[in-house]
């Protein structure tokens, strides 16, 4: 006997969202996914994101993420930016 309702997604909205003041001048993207293989891949990806975002402490009830400060390589980023070829006019 099945224990409760089962959820099977039929559509998924995938897109970007800019909630900042400059959003009116931004180009946003969005589309509906209805392909079952893409939906299943998106479901698995989201489950992995949630799994990795949870604390290892089973009694943890804080909704704040456990973030770490990134170790930026400013010299490498400056070198990569200098190597970019920009068009004369945008």
HTML snippet that shows the backbone in 3Dmol.js (N, CA, C, O; Angstrom):
<script src="https://3Dmol.org/build/3Dmol-min.js"></script>
<div id="view" style="width:600px;height:400px;position:relative"></div>
<script>
const pdb = `
ATOM      1  N   UNK A   1       0.838  -1.177   0.000  1.00  0.00           N
ATOM      2  CA  UNK A   1       0.000   0.000   0.000  1.00  0.00           C
ATOM      3  C   UNK A   1       0.880   1.237   0.000  1.00  0.00           C
ATOM      4  O   UNK A   1       1.861   1.304   0.742  1.00  0.00           O
ATOM      5  N   UNK A   2       0.544   2.200  -0.812  1.00  0.00           N
ATOM      6  CA  UNK A   2       1.313   3.422  -0.934  1.00  0.00           C
ATOM      7  C   UNK A   2       1.066   4.331   0.256  1.00  0.00           C
ATOM      8  O   UNK A   2      -0.068   4.450   0.721  1.00  0.00           O
ATOM      9  N   UNK A   3       2.119   4.974   0.754  1.00  0.00           N
ATOM     10  CA  UNK A   3       1.979   5.819   1.941  1.00  0.00           C
ATOM     11  C   UNK A   3       1.913   7.292   1.550  1.00  0.00           C
ATOM     12  O   UNK A   3       2.933   7.980   1.579  1.00  0.00           O
ATOM     13  N   UNK A   4       0.757   7.777   1.193  1.00  0.00           N
ATOM     14  CA  UNK A   4       0.573   9.195   0.881  1.00  0.00           C
ATOM     15  C   UNK A   4       0.713   9.493  -0.596  1.00  0.00           C
ATOM     16  O   UNK A   4       1.099   8.633  -1.388  1.00  0.00           O
ATOM     17  N   UNK A   5       0.394  10.725  -0.951  1.00  0.00           N
ATOM     18  CA  UNK A   5       0.457  11.115  -2.366  1.00  0.00           C
ATOM     19  C   UNK A   5       1.894  11.209  -2.856  1.00  0.00           C
ATOM     20  O   UNK A   5       2.805  11.550  -2.102  1.00  0.00           O
ATOM     21  N   UNK A   6       2.077  10.899  -4.132  1.00  0.00           N
ATOM     22  CA  UNK A   6       3.400  10.998  -4.737  1.00  0.00           C
ATOM     23  C   UNK A   6       3.407  12.208  -5.655  1.00  0.00           C
ATOM     24  O   UNK A   6       2.404  12.521  -6.296  1.00  0.00           O
ATOM     25  N   UNK A   7       4.533  12.879  -5.712  1.00  0.00           N
ATOM     26  CA  UNK A   7       4.666  14.081  -6.522  1.00  0.00           C
ATOM     27  C   UNK A   7       5.463  13.764  -7.776  1.00  0.00           C
ATOM     28  O   UNK A   7       6.565  13.219  -7.704  1.00  0.00           O
ATOM     29  N   UNK A   8       4.903  14.106  -8.914  1.00  0.00           N
ATOM     30  CA  UNK A   8       5.615  13.954 -10.184  1.00  0.00           C
ATOM     31  C   UNK A   8       5.491  15.271 -10.938  1.00  0.00           C
ATOM     32  O   UNK A   8       4.406  15.616 -11.406  1.00  0.00           O
ATOM     33  N   UNK A   9       6.592  16.011 -11.062  1.00  0.00           N
ATOM     34  CA  UNK A   9       6.510  17.311 -11.736  1.00  0.00           C
ATOM     35  C   UNK A   9       6.149  17.146 -13.209  1.00  0.00           C
ATOM     36  O   UNK A   9       6.552  16.183 -13.861  1.00  0.00           O
ATOM     37  N   UNK A  10       5.382  18.106 -13.714  1.00  0.00           N
ATOM     38  CA  UNK A  10       5.019  18.100 -15.121  1.00  0.00           C
ATOM     39  C   UNK A  10       5.641  19.260 -15.874  1.00  0.00           C
ATOM     40  O   UNK A  10       5.901  19.162 -17.073  1.00  0.00           O
ATOM     41  N   UNK A  11       5.880  20.367 -15.168  1.00  0.00           N
ATOM     42  CA  UNK A  11       6.517  21.533 -15.773  1.00  0.00           C
ATOM     43  C   UNK A  11       7.410  22.203 -14.737  1.00  0.00           C
ATOM     44  O   UNK A  11       7.151  22.133 -13.535  1.00  0.00           O
ATOM     45  N   UNK A  12       8.467  22.854 -15.223  1.00  0.00           N
ATOM     46  CA  UNK A  12       9.378  23.568 -14.344  1.00  0.00           C
ATOM     47  C   UNK A  12       9.768  24.874 -15.006  1.00  0.00           C
ATOM     48  O   UNK A  12      10.202  24.883 -16.157  1.00  0.00           O
ATOM     49  N   UNK A  13       9.615  25.994 -14.280  1.00  0.00           N
ATOM     50  CA  UNK A  13      10.050  27.292 -14.772  1.00  0.00           C
ATOM     51  C   UNK A  13      11.535  27.435 -14.451  1.00  0.00           C
ATOM     52  O   UNK A  13      11.947  27.299 -13.299  1.00  0.00           O
ATOM     53  N   UNK A  14      12.320  27.707 -15.466  1.00  0.00           N
ATOM     54  CA  UNK A  14      13.746  27.935 -15.302  1.00  0.00           C
ATOM     55  C   UNK A  14      14.018  29.338 -15.821  1.00  0.00           C
ATOM     56  O   UNK A  14      13.676  29.667 -16.957  1.00  0.00           O
ATOM     57  N   UNK A  15      14.626  30.151 -14.992  1.00  0.00           N
ATOM     58  CA  UNK A  15      14.900  31.504 -15.448  1.00  0.00           C
ATOM     59  C   UNK A  15      15.746  32.270 -14.471  1.00  0.00           C
ATOM     60  O   UNK A  15      16.125  31.775 -13.410  1.00  0.00           O
ATOM     61  N   UNK A  16      16.031  33.491 -14.856  1.00  0.00           N
ATOM     62  CA  UNK A  16      16.789  34.380 -13.997  1.00  0.00           C
ATOM     63  C   UNK A  16      15.836  35.414 -13.423  1.00  0.00           C
ATOM     64  O   UNK A  16      14.781  35.691 -13.993  1.00  0.00           O
ATOM     65  N   UNK A  17      16.214  35.968 -12.313  1.00  0.00           N
ATOM     66  CA  UNK A  17      15.406  37.009 -11.694  1.00  0.00           C
ATOM     67  C   UNK A  17      16.340  38.024 -11.060  1.00  0.00           C
ATOM     68  O   UNK A  17      17.258  37.662 -10.323  1.00  0.00           O
ATOM     69  N   UNK A  18      16.107  39.271 -11.345  1.00  0.00           N
ATOM     70  CA  UNK A  18      16.917  40.346 -10.799  1.00  0.00           C
ATOM     71  C   UNK A  18      16.007  41.198  -9.930  1.00  0.00           C
ATOM     72  O   UNK A  18      15.144  41.914 -10.438  1.00  0.00           O
ATOM     73  N   UNK A  19      16.199  41.121  -8.634  1.00  0.00           N
ATOM     74  CA  UNK A  19      15.367  41.880  -7.705  1.00  0.00           C
ATOM     75  C   UNK A  19      15.981  43.197  -7.293  1.00  0.00           C
ATOM     76  O   UNK A  19      15.540  43.804  -6.317  1.00  0.00           O
ATOM     77  N   UNK A  20      16.988  43.652  -8.011  1.00  0.00           N
ATOM     78  CA  UNK A  20      17.658  44.898  -7.645  1.00  0.00           C
ATOM     79  C   UNK A  20      16.999  46.089  -8.315  1.00  0.00           C
ATOM     80  O   UNK A  20      16.136  45.932  -9.178  1.00  0.00           O
ATOM     81  N   UNK A  21      17.411  47.274  -7.912  1.00  0.00           N
ATOM     82  CA  UNK A  21      16.866  48.507  -8.471  1.00  0.00           C
ATOM     83  C   UNK A  21      17.133  48.617  -9.968  1.00  0.00           C
ATOM     84  O   UNK A  21      16.341  49.210 -10.700  1.00  0.00           O
ATOM     85  N   UNK A  22      18.249  48.047 -10.424  1.00  0.00           N
ATOM     86  CA  UNK A  22      18.607  48.147 -11.846  1.00  0.00           C
ATOM     87  C   UNK A  22      17.906  47.100 -12.719  1.00  0.00           C
ATOM     88  O   UNK A  22      18.239  46.965 -13.897  1.00  0.00           O
ATOM     89  N   UNK A  23      16.951  46.365 -12.169  1.00  0.00           N
ATOM     90  CA  UNK A  23      16.319  45.281 -12.931  1.00  0.00           C
ATOM     91  C   UNK A  23      15.571  45.766 -14.166  1.00  0.00           C
ATOM     92  O   UNK A  23      15.422  45.014 -15.129  1.00  0.00           O
ATOM     93  N   UNK A  24      15.102  46.997 -14.154  1.00  0.00           N
ATOM     94  CA  UNK A  24      14.367  47.515 -15.319  1.00  0.00           C
ATOM     95  C   UNK A  24      15.261  47.645 -16.541  1.00  0.00           C
ATOM     96  O   UNK A  24      14.760  47.658 -17.666  1.00  0.00           O
ATOM     97  N   UNK A  25      16.557  47.741 -16.350  1.00  0.00           N
ATOM     98  CA  UNK A  25      17.463  47.869 -17.486  1.00  0.00           C
ATOM     99  C   UNK A  25      18.176  46.558 -17.805  1.00  0.00           C
ATOM    100  O   UNK A  25      19.143  46.548 -18.566  1.00  0.00           O
ATOM    101  N   UNK A  26      17.712  45.468 -17.235  1.00  0.00           N
ATOM    102  CA  UNK A  26      18.346  44.167 -17.447  1.00  0.00           C
ATOM    103  C   UNK A  26      17.544  43.327 -18.423  1.00  0.00           C
ATOM    104  O   UNK A  26      16.332  43.499 -18.557  1.00  0.00           O
ATOM    105  N   UNK A  27      18.219  42.428 -19.093  1.00  0.00           N
ATOM    106  CA  UNK A  27      17.571  41.445 -19.948  1.00  0.00           C
ATOM    107  C   UNK A  27      17.462  40.161 -19.146  1.00  0.00           C
ATOM    108  O   UNK A  27      18.473  39.614 -18.706  1.00  0.00           O
ATOM    109  N   UNK A  28      16.265  39.683 -18.957  1.00  0.00           N
ATOM    110  CA  UNK A  28      16.050  38.464 -18.178  1.00  0.00           C
ATOM    111  C   UNK A  28      15.734  37.311 -19.121  1.00  0.00           C
ATOM    112  O   UNK A  28      15.401  37.518 -20.288  1.00  0.00           O
ATOM    113  N   UNK A  29      15.843  36.099 -18.600  1.00  0.00           N
ATOM    114  CA  UNK A  29      15.627  34.889 -19.389  1.00  0.00           C
ATOM    115  C   UNK A  29      14.712  33.961 -18.617  1.00  0.00           C
ATOM    116  O   UNK A  29      14.788  33.881 -17.391  1.00  0.00           O
ATOM    117  N   UNK A  30      13.857  33.267 -19.327  1.00  0.00           N
ATOM    118  CA  UNK A  30      13.034  32.260 -18.684  1.00  0.00           C
ATOM    119  C   UNK A  30      12.386  31.343 -19.699  1.00  0.00           C
ATOM    120  O   UNK A  30      12.136  31.738 -20.838  1.00  0.00           O
ATOM    121  N   UNK A  31      12.113  30.110 -19.280  1.00  0.00           N
ATOM    122  CA  UNK A  31      11.401  29.174 -20.137  1.00  0.00           C
ATOM    123  C   UNK A  31      10.783  28.075 -19.278  1.00  0.00           C
ATOM    124  O   UNK A  31      11.242  27.804 -18.168  1.00  0.00           O
ATOM    125  N   UNK A  32       9.750  27.458 -19.801  1.00  0.00           N
ATOM    126  CA  UNK A  32       9.123  26.315 -19.151  1.00  0.00           C
ATOM    127  C   UNK A  32       9.756  25.046 -19.682  1.00  0.00           C
ATOM    128  O   UNK A  32       9.916  24.893 -20.892  1.00  0.00           O
ATOM    129  N   UNK A  33      10.118  24.134 -18.793  1.00  0.00           N
ATOM    130  CA  UNK A  33      10.590  22.812 -19.193  1.00  0.00           C
ATOM    131  C   UNK A  33       9.441  21.831 -19.039  1.00  0.00           C
ATOM    132  O   UNK A  33       8.774  21.808 -18.005  1.00  0.00           O
ATOM    133  N   UNK A  34       9.208  21.029 -20.053  1.00  0.00           N
ATOM    134  CA  UNK A  34       8.188  19.993 -19.968  1.00  0.00           C
ATOM    135  C   UNK A  34       8.738  18.622 -20.320  1.00  0.00           C
ATOM    136  O   UNK A  34       8.038  17.618 -20.184  1.00  0.00           O
ATOM    137  N   UNK A  35       9.981  18.570 -20.770  1.00  0.00           N
ATOM    138  CA  UNK A  35      10.612  17.306 -21.127  1.00  0.00           C
ATOM    139  C   UNK A  35      10.916  16.516 -19.853  1.00  0.00           C
ATOM    140  O   UNK A  35      11.557  17.035 -18.940  1.00  0.00           O
ATOM    141  N   UNK A  36      10.458  15.267 -19.789  1.00  0.00           N
ATOM    142  CA  UNK A  36      10.595  14.474 -18.565  1.00  0.00           C
ATOM    143  C   UNK A  36      12.046  14.292 -18.150  1.00  0.00           C
ATOM    144  O   UNK A  36      12.356  14.373 -16.962  1.00  0.00           O
ATOM    145  N   UNK A  37      12.951  14.047 -19.108  1.00  0.00           N
ATOM    146  CA  UNK A  37      14.357  13.837 -18.760  1.00  0.00           C
ATOM    147  C   UNK A  37      14.957  15.103 -18.134  1.00  0.00           C
ATOM    148  O   UNK A  37      15.705  15.024 -17.159  1.00  0.00           O
ATOM    149  N   UNK A  38      14.624  16.268 -18.701  1.00  0.00           N
ATOM    150  CA  UNK A  38      15.119  17.523 -18.126  1.00  0.00           C
ATOM    151  C   UNK A  38      14.526  17.769 -16.746  1.00  0.00           C
ATOM    152  O   UNK A  38      15.220  18.218 -15.834  1.00  0.00           O
ATOM    153  N   UNK A  39      13.238  17.473 -16.599  1.00  0.00           N
ATOM    154  CA  UNK A  39      12.598  17.647 -15.294  1.00  0.00           C
ATOM    155  C   UNK A  39      13.245  16.756 -14.241  1.00  0.00           C
ATOM    156  O   UNK A  39      13.499  17.200 -13.121  1.00  0.00           O
ATOM    157  N   UNK A  40      13.508  15.521 -14.589  1.00  0.00           N
ATOM    158  CA  UNK A  40      14.127  14.593 -13.635  1.00  0.00           C
ATOM    159  C   UNK A  40      15.539  15.042 -13.281  1.00  0.00           C
ATOM    160  O   UNK A  40      15.945  14.954 -12.122  1.00  0.00           O
ATOM    161  N   UNK A  41      16.287  15.521 -14.266  1.00  0.00           N
ATOM    162  CA  UNK A  41      17.636  16.033 -14.000  1.00  0.00           C
ATOM    163  C   UNK A  41      17.573  17.260 -13.091  1.00  0.00           C
ATOM    164  O   UNK A  41      18.382  17.388 -12.172  1.00  0.00           O
ATOM    165  N   UNK A  42      16.631  18.154 -13.338  1.00  0.00           N
ATOM    166  CA  UNK A  42      16.482  19.347 -12.500  1.00  0.00           C
ATOM    167  C   UNK A  42      16.085  18.956 -11.077  1.00  0.00           C
ATOM    168  O   UNK A  42      16.570  19.550 -10.114  1.00  0.00           O
ATOM    169  N   UNK A  43      15.208  17.963 -10.939  1.00  0.00           N
ATOM    170  CA  UNK A  43      14.793  17.507  -9.614  1.00  0.00           C
ATOM    171  C   UNK A  43      15.975  16.936  -8.843  1.00  0.00           C
ATOM    172  O   UNK A  43      16.161  17.234  -7.663  1.00  0.00           O
ATOM    173  N   UNK A  44      16.779  16.106  -9.524  1.00  0.00           N
ATOM    174  CA  UNK A  44      17.959  15.531  -8.875  1.00  0.00           C
ATOM    175  C   UNK A  44      18.961  16.617  -8.487  1.00  0.00           C
ATOM    176  O   UNK A  44      19.542  16.575  -7.402  1.00  0.00           O
ATOM    177  N   UNK A  45      19.161  17.596  -9.384  1.00  0.00           N
ATOM    178  CA  UNK A  45      20.085  18.688  -9.095  1.00  0.00           C
ATOM    179  C   UNK A  45      19.622  19.475  -7.870  1.00  0.00           C
ATOM    180  O   UNK A  45      20.426  19.775  -6.988  1.00  0.00           O
ATOM    181  N   UNK A  46      18.336  19.811  -7.808  1.00  0.00           N
ATOM    182  CA  UNK A  46      17.814  20.558  -6.676  1.00  0.00           C
ATOM    183  C   UNK A  46      17.945  19.755  -5.382  1.00  0.00           C
ATOM    184  O   UNK A  46      18.282  20.314  -4.338  1.00  0.00           O
ATOM    185  N   UNK A  47      17.685  18.470  -5.445  1.00  0.00           N
ATOM    186  CA  UNK A  47      17.841  17.625  -4.257  1.00  0.00           C
ATOM    187  C   UNK A  47      19.290  17.622  -3.782  1.00  0.00           C
ATOM    188  O   UNK A  47      19.547  17.643  -2.579  1.00  0.00           O
ATOM    189  N   UNK A  48      20.238  17.597  -4.715  1.00  0.00           N
ATOM    190  CA  UNK A  48      21.656  17.645  -4.342  1.00  0.00           C
ATOM    191  C   UNK A  48      22.026  18.991  -3.720  1.00  0.00           C
ATOM    192  O   UNK A  48      22.757  19.044  -2.731  1.00  0.00           O
ATOM    193  N   UNK A  49      21.518  20.076  -4.302  1.00  0.00           N
ATOM    194  CA  UNK A  49      21.784  21.405  -3.740  1.00  0.00           C
ATOM    195  C   UNK A  49      21.269  21.474  -2.309  1.00  0.00           C
ATOM    196  O   UNK A  49      21.968  21.946  -1.413  1.00  0.00           O
ATOM    197  N   UNK A  50      20.047  21.002  -2.097  1.00  0.00           N
ATOM    198  CA  UNK A  50      19.476  21.027  -0.749  1.00  0.00           C
ATOM    199  C   UNK A  50      20.254  20.124   0.194  1.00  0.00           C
ATOM    200  O   UNK A  50      20.481  20.478   1.351  1.00  0.00           O
ATOM    201  N   UNK A  51      20.663  18.959  -0.293  1.00  0.00           N
ATOM    202  CA  UNK A  51      21.407  18.030   0.554  1.00  0.00           C
ATOM    203  C   UNK A  51      22.727  18.647   1.003  1.00  0.00           C
ATOM    204  O   UNK A  51      23.120  18.500   2.160  1.00  0.00           O
ATOM    205  N   UNK A  52      23.408  19.331   0.098  1.00  0.00           N
ATOM    206  CA  UNK A  52      24.698  19.923   0.436  1.00  0.00           C
ATOM    207  C   UNK A  52      24.558  21.214   1.235  1.00  0.00           C
ATOM    208  O   UNK A  52      25.529  21.677   1.834  1.00  0.00           O
ATOM    209  N   UNK A  53      23.369  21.799   1.252  1.00  0.00           N
ATOM    210  CA  UNK A  53      23.188  23.048   1.993  1.00  0.00           C
ATOM    211  C   UNK A  53      22.773  22.795   3.434  1.00  0.00           C
ATOM    212  O   UNK A  53      22.761  23.719   4.248  1.00  0.00           O
ATOM    213  N   UNK A  54      22.437  21.570   3.751  1.00  0.00           N
ATOM    214  CA  UNK A  54      22.008  21.236   5.114  1.00  0.00           C
ATOM    215  C   UNK A  54      23.200  21.012   6.019  1.00  0.00           C
ATOM    216  O   UNK A  54      24.245  20.531   5.579  1.00  0.00           O
ATOM    217  N   UNK A  55      23.043  21.357   7.268  1.00  0.00           N
ATOM    218  CA  UNK A  55      24.092  21.168   8.255  1.00  0.00           C
ATOM    219  C   UNK A  55      24.241  19.680   8.582  1.00  0.00           C
ATOM    220  O   UNK A  55      23.298  18.903   8.435  1.00  0.00           O
ATOM    221  N   UNK A  56      25.426  19.304   9.021  1.00  0.00           N
ATOM    222  CA  UNK A  56      25.648  17.922   9.442  1.00  0.00           C
ATOM    223  C   UNK A  56      25.059  17.650  10.817  1.00  0.00           C
ATOM    224  O   UNK A  56      24.873  16.495  11.200  1.00  0.00           O
ATOM    225  N   UNK A  57      24.761  18.721  11.568  1.00  0.00           N
ATOM    226  CA  UNK A  57      24.194  18.598  12.910  1.00  0.00           C
ATOM    227  C   UNK A  57      22.694  18.301  12.808  1.00  0.00           C
ATOM    228  O   UNK A  57      21.943  19.145  12.320  1.00  0.00           O
ATOM    229  N   UNK A  58      22.238  17.124  13.255  1.00  0.00           N
ATOM    230  CA  UNK A  58      20.821  16.785  13.117  1.00  0.00           C
ATOM    231  C   UNK A  58      19.904  17.685  13.942  1.00  0.00           C
ATOM    232  O   UNK A  58      18.708  17.753  13.660  1.00  0.00           O
ATOM    233  N   UNK A  59      20.427  18.372  14.947  1.00  0.00           N
ATOM    234  CA  UNK A  59      19.606  19.256  15.769  1.00  0.00           C
ATOM    235  C   UNK A  59      19.668  20.706  15.300  1.00  0.00           C
ATOM    236  O   UNK A  59      19.121  21.591  15.958  1.00  0.00           O
ATOM    237  N   UNK A  60      20.316  20.957  14.190  1.00  0.00           N
ATOM    238  CA  UNK A  60      20.494  22.299  13.662  1.00  0.00           C
ATOM    239  C   UNK A  60      19.149  22.845  13.205  1.00  0.00           C
ATOM    240  O   UNK A  60      18.450  22.197  12.426  1.00  0.00           O
ATOM    241  N   UNK A  61      18.778  24.031  13.681  1.00  0.00           N
ATOM    242  CA  UNK A  61      17.510  24.619  13.258  1.00  0.00           C
ATOM    243  C   UNK A  61      17.677  26.065  12.810  1.00  0.00           C
ATOM    244  O   UNK A  61      16.702  26.815  12.762  1.00  0.00           O
ATOM    245  N   UNK A  62      18.895  26.460  12.484  1.00  0.00           N
ATOM    246  CA  UNK A  62      19.171  27.814  12.015  1.00  0.00           C
ATOM    247  C   UNK A  62      19.048  27.827  10.493  1.00  0.00           C
ATOM    248  O   UNK A  62      19.645  26.995   9.810  1.00  0.00           O
ATOM    249  N   UNK A  63      18.273  28.772   9.966  1.00  0.00           N
ATOM    250  CA  UNK A  63      18.069  28.841   8.523  1.00  0.00           C
ATOM    251  C   UNK A  63      19.196  29.587   7.811  1.00  0.00           C
ATOM    252  O   UNK A  63      19.203  29.650   6.582  1.00  0.00           O
ATOM    253  N   UNK A  64      20.145  30.152   8.554  1.00  0.00           N
ATOM    254  CA  UNK A  64      21.255  30.872   7.924  1.00  0.00           C
ATOM    255  C   UNK A  64      22.250  29.870   7.344  1.00  0.00           C
ATOM    256  O   UNK A  64      22.629  28.915   8.021  1.00  0.00           O
ATOM    257  N   UNK A  65      22.676  30.079   6.095  1.00  0.00           N
ATOM    258  CA  UNK A  65      23.639  29.140   5.505  1.00  0.00           C
ATOM    259  C   UNK A  65      24.997  29.251   6.180  1.00  0.00           C
ATOM    260  O   UNK A  65      25.364  30.304   6.702  1.00  0.00           O
ATOM    261  N   UNK A  66      25.724  28.164   6.161  1.00  0.00           N
ATOM    262  CA  UNK A  66      27.071  28.133   6.726  1.00  0.00           C
ATOM    263  C   UNK A  66      28.049  28.473   5.598  1.00  0.00           C
ATOM    264  O   UNK A  66      28.579  27.585   4.930  1.00  0.00           O
ATOM    265  N   UNK A  67      28.275  29.769   5.404  1.00  0.00           N
ATOM    266  CA  UNK A  67      29.106  30.225   4.297  1.00  0.00           C
ATOM    267  C   UNK A  67      30.549  30.405   4.738  1.00  0.00           C
ATOM    268  O   UNK A  67      30.835  30.637   5.913  1.00  0.00           O
ATOM    269  N   UNK A  68      31.443  30.293   3.779  1.00  0.00           N
ATOM    270  CA  UNK A  68      32.856  30.558   4.032  1.00  0.00           C
ATOM    271  C   UNK A  68      33.292  31.687   3.098  1.00  0.00           C
ATOM    272  O   UNK A  68      32.723  31.866   2.021  1.00  0.00           O
ATOM    273  N   UNK A  69      34.292  32.436   3.515  1.00  0.00           N
ATOM    274  CA  UNK A  69      34.820  33.496   2.661  1.00  0.00           C
ATOM    275  C   UNK A  69      35.647  32.872   1.547  1.00  0.00           C
ATOM    276  O   UNK A  69      36.500  32.023   1.808  1.00  0.00           O
ATOM    277  N   UNK A  70      35.401  33.290   0.290  1.00  0.00           N
ATOM    278  CA  UNK A  70      36.183  32.737  -0.822  1.00  0.00           C
ATOM    279  C   UNK A  70      37.604  33.277  -0.801  1.00  0.00           C
ATOM    280  O   UNK A  70      37.855  34.375  -0.302  1.00  0.00           O
ATOM    281  N   UNK A  71      38.512  32.513  -1.336  1.00  0.00           N
ATOM    282  CA  UNK A  71      39.908  32.915  -1.456  1.00  0.00           C
ATOM    283  C   UNK A  71      40.123  33.361  -2.902  1.00  0.00           C
ATOM    284  O   UNK A  71      40.471  32.557  -3.766  1.00  0.00           O
ATOM    285  N   UNK A  72      39.911  34.660  -3.151  1.00  0.00           N
ATOM    286  CA  UNK A  72      40.028  35.194  -4.504  1.00  0.00           C
ATOM    287  C   UNK A  72      41.492  35.322  -4.906  1.00  0.00           C
ATOM    288  O   UNK A  72      42.339  35.690  -4.093  1.00  0.00           O
ATOM    289  N   UNK A  73      41.776  35.020  -6.154  1.00  0.00           N
ATOM    290  CA  UNK A  73      43.113  35.216  -6.709  1.00  0.00           C
ATOM    291  C   UNK A  73      43.047  36.461  -7.588  1.00  0.00           C
ATOM    292  O   UNK A  73      42.842  36.368  -8.798  1.00  0.00           O
ATOM    293  N   UNK A  74      43.224  37.638  -6.960  1.00  0.00           N
ATOM    294  CA  UNK A  74      43.078  38.904  -7.669  1.00  0.00           C
ATOM    295  C   UNK A  74      44.071  39.056  -8.815  1.00  0.00           C
ATOM    296  O   UNK A  74      43.733  39.627  -9.852  1.00  0.00           O
ATOM    297  N   UNK A  75      45.277  38.557  -8.646  1.00  0.00           N
ATOM    298  CA  UNK A  75      46.292  38.666  -9.702  1.00  0.00           C
ATOM    299  C   UNK A  75      45.858  37.864 -10.928  1.00  0.00           C
ATOM    300  O   UNK A  75      45.940  38.360 -12.052  1.00  0.00           O
ATOM    301  N   UNK A  76      45.402  36.641 -10.722  1.00  0.00           N
ATOM    302  CA  UNK A  76      44.955  35.804 -11.840  1.00  0.00           C
ATOM    303  C   UNK A  76      43.736  36.415 -12.531  1.00  0.00           C
ATOM    304  O   UNK A  76      43.629  36.362 -13.757  1.00  0.00           O
ATOM    305  N   UNK A  77      42.822  36.993 -11.758  1.00  0.00           N
ATOM    306  CA  UNK A  77      41.637  37.622 -12.356  1.00  0.00           C
ATOM    307  C   UNK A  77      42.035  38.847 -13.183  1.00  0.00           C
ATOM    308  O   UNK A  77      41.486  39.063 -14.263  1.00  0.00           O
ATOM    309  N   UNK A  78      42.981  39.650 -12.689  1.00  0.00           N
ATOM    310  CA  UNK A  78      43.445  40.819 -13.434  1.00  0.00           C
ATOM    311  C   UNK A  78      44.124  40.396 -14.734  1.00  0.00           C
ATOM    312  O   UNK A  78      43.928  41.025 -15.773  1.00  0.00           O
ATOM    313  N   UNK A  79      44.924  39.331 -14.676  1.00  0.00           N
ATOM    314  CA  UNK A  79      45.580  38.827 -15.884  1.00  0.00           C
ATOM    315  C   UNK A  79      44.558  38.326 -16.894  1.00  0.00           C
ATOM    316  O   UNK A  79      44.689  38.586 -18.090  1.00  0.00           O
ATOM    317  N   UNK A  80      43.538  37.605 -16.422  1.00  0.00           N
ATOM    318  CA  UNK A  80      42.499  37.094 -17.324  1.00  0.00           C
ATOM    319  C   UNK A  80      41.714  38.242 -17.946  1.00  0.00           C
ATOM    320  O   UNK A  80      41.389  38.190 -19.132  1.00  0.00           O
ATOM    321  N   UNK A  81      41.407  39.269 -17.175  1.00  0.00           N
ATOM    322  CA  UNK A  81      40.664  40.426 -17.702  1.00  0.00           C
ATOM    323  C   UNK A  81      41.499  41.172 -18.733  1.00  0.00           C
ATOM    324  O   UNK A  81      40.971  41.632 -19.745  1.00  0.00           O
ATOM    325  N   UNK A  82      42.805  41.296 -18.481  1.00  0.00           N
ATOM    326  CA  UNK A  82      43.683  41.990 -19.423  1.00  0.00           C
ATOM    327  C   UNK A  82      43.801  41.226 -20.740  1.00  0.00           C
ATOM    328  O   UNK A  82      44.026  41.831 -21.789  1.00  0.00           O
ATOM    329  N   UNK A  83      43.651  39.919 -20.693  1.00  0.00           N
ATOM    330  CA  UNK A  83      43.771  39.087 -21.896  1.00  0.00           C
ATOM    331  C   UNK A  83      42.509  39.091 -22.746  1.00  0.00           C
ATOM    332  O   UNK A  83      42.534  38.623 -23.885  1.00  0.00           O
ATOM    333  N   UNK A  84      41.403  39.612 -22.211  1.00  0.00           N
ATOM    334  CA  UNK A  84      40.153  39.640 -22.975  1.00  0.00           C
ATOM    335  C   UNK A  84      40.252  40.630 -24.119  1.00  0.00           C
ATOM    336  O   UNK A  84      40.856  41.693 -23.978  1.00  0.00           O
ATOM    337  N   UNK A  85      39.667  40.285 -25.240  1.00  0.00           N
ATOM    338  CA  UNK A  85      39.635  41.189 -26.386  1.00  0.00           C
ATOM    339  C   UNK A  85      38.236  41.782 -26.488  1.00  0.00           C
ATOM    340  O   UNK A  85      37.269  41.068 -26.754  1.00  0.00           O
ATOM    341  N   UNK A  86      38.133  43.072 -26.277  1.00  0.00           N
ATOM    342  CA  UNK A  86      36.856  43.761 -26.307  1.00  0.00           C
ATOM    343  C   UNK A  86      36.659  44.408 -27.686  1.00  0.00           C
ATOM    344  O   UNK A  86      37.615  44.894 -28.291  1.00  0.00           O
ATOM    345  N   UNK A  87      35.422  44.409 -28.173  1.00  0.00           N
ATOM    346  CA  UNK A  87      35.163  45.098 -29.451  1.00  0.00           C
ATOM    347  C   UNK A  87      35.353  46.605 -29.257  1.00  0.00           C
ATOM    348  O   UNK A  87      35.238  47.126 -28.148  1.00  0.00           O
ATOM    349  N   UNK A  88      35.646  47.288 -30.366  1.00  0.00           N
ATOM    350  CA  UNK A  88      35.849  48.732 -30.296  1.00  0.00           C
ATOM    351  C   UNK A  88      34.590  49.450 -29.835  1.00  0.00           C
ATOM    352  O   UNK A  88      34.664  50.430 -29.093  1.00  0.00           O
ATOM    353  N   UNK A  89      33.425  48.957 -30.278  1.00  0.00           N
ATOM    354  CA  UNK A  89      32.148  49.560 -29.876  1.00  0.00           C
ATOM    355  C   UNK A  89      31.235  48.480 -29.336  1.00  0.00           C
ATOM    356  O   UNK A  89      31.163  47.377 -29.877  1.00  0.00           O
ATOM    357  N   UNK A  90      30.545  48.811 -28.272  1.00  0.00           N
ATOM    358  CA  UNK A  90      29.591  47.852 -27.698  1.00  0.00           C
ATOM    359  C   UNK A  90      28.216  48.121 -28.203  1.00  0.00           C
ATOM    360  O   UNK A  90      27.274  47.419 -27.834  1.00  0.00           O
TER     361      UNK A  90
END
`;
const viewer = $3Dmol.createViewer("view");
viewer.addModel(pdb, "pdb");
viewer.setStyle({}, {cartoon: {color: "spectrum"}});
viewer.zoomTo();
viewer.render();
</script>
